[in-house]
Amino acid sequence: MSLKAEKFDELMKVMEQNGDRWFTKEELKDENNTVVYHGRLDIDKQVLPVFVILDDSAFTYVRVGVTLSPVDGKQETAVLEKLNDLNQSYKVSKYYINEADKHVYMDISIPVLQEEFNPGVIVDILTQVIKPHLEETYKDLLAIVKGGKKQ
């Protein structure tokens, strides 16, 4: 297990002691010592899956599953236009349609060395940056996914 995951585990213990069980842990046991923490964000009456991916690399990834169902092929062009607008406006995250399942995801890449990793930054990014951003943009994006017009 990576040093980043050990530090994240310590934060999870403190959070659980305070009654906040936010993540479950999955160790992949690969050559990068990857650990995936599964969580969720409540946005506009939807529960969006969140994945915090920690390993031995110089990067930490946070992935949010923005849509809970695939983007219909008829809507893909309009959705991609909206995602491109969001990608140009919000530099911390990148939106895309995953080719395998056709869901919309948001990825946040955080460069940080293991020794300097602060797990509280991940929670702060989720609660103070990503959640407010999604609360602001989610309804418009979902309307386009469901066949509405670009706003």
Secondary structure as UniProt FT lines:
FT   HELIX           3..17
FT   TURN            18..19
FT   STRAND          24..27
FT   TURN            31..32
FT   STRAND          35..43
FT   TURN            44..45
FT   STRAND          46..54
FT   STRAND          59..65
FT   HELIX           73..75
FT   HELIX           76..89
FT   TURN            91..92
FT   STRAND          94..97
FT   TURN            99..101
FT   STRAND          104..111
FT   HELIX           114..116
FT   HELIX           119..124
FT   HELIX           125..130
FT   HELIX           131..145
FT   TURN            146..147
//
